[in-house]
Amino acid sequence: MKVLLTGGRGMVGRAIQDHPRAAAHRIVAPTSAELDLTDRAAVMTFVGETAPDIIIHSAGRVGGIQANMANPAAFLTENMDMGFNVVMAAREAGVPRLLNLGSSCMYPHDARNPLREDILGKGELEPTNEGYGLAKVAVARLCAFVSHERDDLAYKTLIPCNLYGLNDKFDPKVSHLVPAIIRKLHEAKESRAETVEIWGDGTARREFMFSGDLADGIWAAVERFDALPERMNIGLGYDYSINEYYAEAARVIGWDGAFVHDLTRPTGMKQKLLDVSAQKAFGWQARTSLTDGIAQTYAHFQHLVERGTA
């Protein structure tokens, strides 16, 4: 198939292209310099001229708690503009299939865990990433609206849990939990620091999947698209506490200091665990353990440090 991939330079986009199944397809992955996804006219023209068999929309402005809290308007408008432009361009061009990547941030902050697909849109979002979550909900709904209006178009949404992996962002200003932990503990090891600070009490629980596993799930969805539900969670189905992520990363990295908790800092939702019943019925599961995933990600980070690009 001819596959149009947005966000090809990001962590997920690179994992999709690096996956062995990618070789069976022709992938068109324009950079942001080649195609500004916030420019509706440009996206319309590009999609029409490319005429893909399927679009994988993985582009977006992403970041951790600090970045989301500092720039909620940008996280809302940029992600909504990109998603709306891609979906509407696909509809205009008659692209038969579109796979939209959502986020577990789409779920209400007080919803009962594990989070089921049928509770989307039925509660307030987590305030620390509300802008991002709103945009993801809106784009997923647009995909559903288009599919319901046009029998010849099937636009579906995968909802991944939190992610980490190769080509992640390790800048503490924008990074998510796992890459932030890796950097903090690496620097603590290098400086021989005796303590490392954890925001909050560390008991909040999170589900983080290795990006290579998500890429495997995406290719399974692409190749068995007709069997895919309209919206489906994709994750591990189990989680760890923040303290456990720190402890495992410390073991992998080889730092043996002590952790201290800053109870004045926000911890976000107490738990965010996806219900993966539909994923199991679809016939897919993640395979990378937390230890192996952190080890691969840390090796990648060390390579960046050696190159001076971390």
NORCORFEN-V376103 format. One record per pair of residues at least 4 apart in sequence whose C-alpha atoms are under 7 Angstrom apart, sorted by the first residue. I is the first residue (numbers start at 1). GAP is how many residues later the second one is. If there is no record, write none. Layout:
[[I GAP] [I GAP]]
This chain:
[[1 24] [1 25] [1 52] [2 23] [2 24] [2 25] [2 50] [2 51] [2 52] [3 22] [3 23] [3 24] [3 25] [3 49] [3 50] [3 51] [3 52] [4 23] [4 24] [4 25] [4 48] [4 50] [4 51] [4 52] [5 22] [5 23] [5 24] [5 50] [5 51] [5 52] [6 23] [6 24] [6 50] [6 51] [6 52] [6 53] [7 6] [7 51] [7 52] [7 53] [8 5] [8 6] [8 21] [8 23] [9 4] [9 5] [9 22] [10 4] [11 4] [11 155] [11 156] [11 157] [12 4] [12 46] [12 199] [12 203] [13 4] [13 45] [14 4] [15 4] [15 196] [15 197] [15 200] [16 6] [16 199] [17 5] [18 4] [19 196] [19 197] [21 198] [30 4] [30 5] [31 4] [32 4] [35 7] [37 6] [37 45] [37 48] [38 40] [38 43] [38 44] [38 47] [39 4] [40 4] [40 45] [41 4] [42 4] [43 4] [43 42] [43 43] [43 46] [44 4] [44 45] [45 4] [46 4] [47 4] [47 42] [47 43] [47 46] [48 45] [51 44] [52 43] [53 42] [53 43] [53 44] [54 41] [54 42] [54 43] [54 44] [55 42] [55 43] [55 44] [56 42] [56 43] [56 44] [57 42] [57 43] [57 44] [58 42] [58 43] [60 19] [61 14] [61 17] [61 18] [63 4] [63 5] [63 111] [63 112] [63 113] [64 4] [64 110] [64 111] [64 112] [64 113] [65 4] [65 63] [65 64] [66 4] [66 107] [66 108] [67 4] [67 106] [67 107] [68 4] [68 7] [68 60] [68 61] [69 59] [69 60] [71 4] [72 4] [72 59] [73 4] [73 58] [74 4] [75 4] [75 56] [75 57] [76 4] [76 55] [76 56] [76 58] [76 59] [77 4] [78 4] [79 4] [79 53] [79 56] [80 4] [80 55] [80 59] [81 4] [82 4] [83 4] [83 56] [84 4] [84 55] [85 4] [86 4] [87 4] [87 56] [88 4] [89 4] [90 4] [90 5] [91 4] [96 56] [96 57] [96 58] [97 56] [97 57] [97 58] [98 56] [98 57] [98 58] [99 56] [99 57] [99 58] [100 56] [100 57] [100 58] [101 56] [101 57] [101 58] [102 34] [102 38] [102 55] [102 56] [102 57] [102 58] [103 33] [103 56] [103 57] [103 58] [104 55] [104 56] [104 57] [105 28] [106 14] [106 19] [106 27] [106 28] [106 30] [106 31] [107 13] [107 18] [108 14] [108 15] [108 16] [108 17] [108 18] [109 15] [109 16] [109 17] [109 160] [111 4] [113 159] [113 160] [114 159] [114 160] [114 161] [115 158] [115 159] [115 160] [116 158] [116 159] [117 114] [117 115] [117 116] [125 5] [125 8] [126 4] [126 143] [128 140] [129 4] [130 4] [131 4] [132 4] [133 4] [134 4] [135 4] [136 4] [137 4] [138 4] [139 4] [140 4] [140 17] [141 4] [142 4] [143 4] [143 12] [143 13] [144 4] [144 11] [144 12] [145 4] [146 4] [147 4] [147 6] [147 7] [147 8] [156 74] [156 75] [157 73] [157 74] [157 75] [158 73] [158 74] [158 75] [158 76] [159 73] [159 74] [159 75] [160 73] [160 74] [160 75] [161 46] [161 47] [161 48] [161 73] [161 74] [161 113] [162 45] [162 46] [162 47] [163 45] [163 46] [163 47] [163 48] [164 4] [164 14] [164 15] [164 44] [164 45] [164 46] [164 47] [165 45] [165 46] [165 128] [165 132] [166 131] [166 134] [168 11] [169 6] [169 10] [170 5] [170 9] [170 10] [170 13] [170 140] [171 4] [172 8] [175 4] [175 5] [176 4] [177 4] [178 4] [179 4] [180 4] [181 4] [181 65] [182 4] [182 67] [182 116] [183 4] [184 4] [185 4] [185 65] [185 70] [186 4] [186 67] [187 4] [188 4] [188 5] [189 4] [189 66] [194 63] [194 64] [195 62] [195 63] [195 64] [195 65] [196 62] [196 63] [196 64] [197 62] [197 63] [197 64] [197 65] [198 4] [198 61] [198 62] [198 63] [198 64] [199 62] [199 63] [199 64] [199 66] [199 67] [199 68] [200 61] [200 62] [200 63] [200 64] [200 65] [200 66] [200 67] [201 60] [201 62] [202 39] [202 40] [202 41] [203 38] [203 39] [203 40] [204 37] [204 38] [204 63] [204 65] [204 66] [204 67] [205 34] [205 35] [205 36] [205 37] [205 65] [205 66] [205 67] [206 33] [206 34] [206 35] [206 36] [206 65] [206 66] [206 67] [207 29] [207 31] [207 32] [207 33] [207 65] [207 66] [209 4] [209 26] [209 27] [210 4] [210 78] [210 83] [211 4] [212 4] [213 4] [213 73] [213 74] [213 75] [214 4] [215 4] [216 4] [217 4] [217 67] [218 4] [219 4] [220 4] [221 4] [221 7] [224 4] [228 54] [232 46] [232 47] [233 41] [233 42] [233 43] [233 46] [234 42] [234 45] [235 39] [235 41] [236 50] [237 36] [237 37] [237 38] [237 39] [238 35] [239 34] [240 4] [240 5] [241 4] [242 4] [243 4] [244 4] [245 4] [246 4] [247 4] [248 4] [248 43] [249 4] [249 45] [250 4] [250 5] [250 6] [251 4] [252 43] [276 4] [277 4] [278 4] [279 4] [279 5] [280 4] [280 5] [288 4] [288 5] [289 4] [290 4] [291 4] [292 4] [293 4] [294 4] [295 4] [296 4] [297 4] [298 4] [299 4] [300 4] [301 4] [301 9] [302 4] [303 4] [304 4] [304 5] [304 6] [305 4] [305 5]]
